Amino acid sequence: MRRLPLIESRSAIVEPPVARPAGFAERGIPSLTDRRGRVYRYLRLSVTDRCDLACVYCMPPGGEEDHGLRRELLTFEEAARLIAVFAAGGVERVRFTGGEPLVRKDVVELVERVHRRAPHLRLAMTSNGTRLPELAAPLRAAGLGSVNVSLDALDPDCFAALTRGGDVHRVLAGIEAALAVGMEVKLNAVPLEDGPGTAERLGALVDWAWSRAITPRFIELMPLGEGAALADRRLDAAAVRAMLGDRLSAGEPEAPGGPLGPARYVSGRGGRVGFITAISDEFCASCNRVRVTARGDVRACLADRRALSLRDVMRTGGSDADLAWAMHRALGGKSEGHAFLDPDVVEHEHVGMSLIGG
């Protein structure tokens, strides 16, 4: 394989793949594991780094300065091909992310293409829900089984402030549309301290979700991009549980790192609530997830700017075995933990979540 030049951008430092050793994948693509024995079963594939909202913890008001050009993004054919290689290496679930995946034109075609090529995969999506009213039915028909919808507030004014202009009624309609066509739906919320009304806002989200047999999940704010400036408003899982009061049982949450996701779940009087605690109680030891950005860079960890370009492997004539080797190389050097709160680690640059892939 031709060695590619090192590329540096604000979203990643892209390292050139090392030539595939002789004999690799002669008897099929080996299972995706790292040097610490972690096995990777869950792929998060970004289809775009753009979004039609600008949530305060994610996207700058005018968008990122480093959005990918269309020619830089993975084509649907390229995305479907690399997903098939990940599947051959043991991946069982694929989650389409962004930015907002539904702003990518003809994204339903991508879901259908992947489902046709690897029908055994569990296909999911994370979305802000604004385009689900029209797209839920075709997405379900294409093979999408579940959707996690980002929803931080039910009050229209609060929602508009957090999303910088979003219409909560569109999101709620999108959730209802997804439920109507038989998708599994979960809510994702990033809890932020907003003063005296915070507990009421978070409790209302849980009550609303439970009334529709939906599981709400609270994701601790990540110190990346816009989120780095909001660290003093971060609410950890313990604080959120206290705000939810007697809605939840007093028992310990389930162990993290389930077969297909990082959430710990706590039972309550109307259902369950999930907590994703990357900061207060990291789950790196059981991580089973790998990310691919919209530009095709495979990233082993959110906190690591190093990446290998799977897109460039494909566009320079690389085989499926070359792709698999690049995946193994990227995962092989994964650190033991994310080190977000290590005082010796200083973030000098803005690295937006939408550029990494959520």
Secondary structure, 3 states (H helix, E strand, C coil): CCCCCCEECCCCEEECCCCCCCCCCCCCCCCCECCCCCECCEEEEECCCCCCCCCCCCCCCCCCCCCCCHHHCCCHHHHHHHHHHHHHCCCCEEEEECCCHHHCCCHHHHHHHHHHHCCCCEEEEEECCCCHHHHHHHHHHHCCCEEEEECCCCCHHHHHHHHCCCCHHHHHHHHHHHHHCCCEEEEEECCECCCCCHHHHHHHHHHHHHHCCCEEEEECCCCCHHHHHHHHHECCHHHHHHHHHHHECCCCCCCCCECCECCEEEEECCCEEEEECCCCCCCHHHCCEEEECCCCEEECCCCCCEEEEHHHHHHCCCCHHHHHHHHHHHHHCCCCCCCCCCCCCCCCCCCCHHHHCC
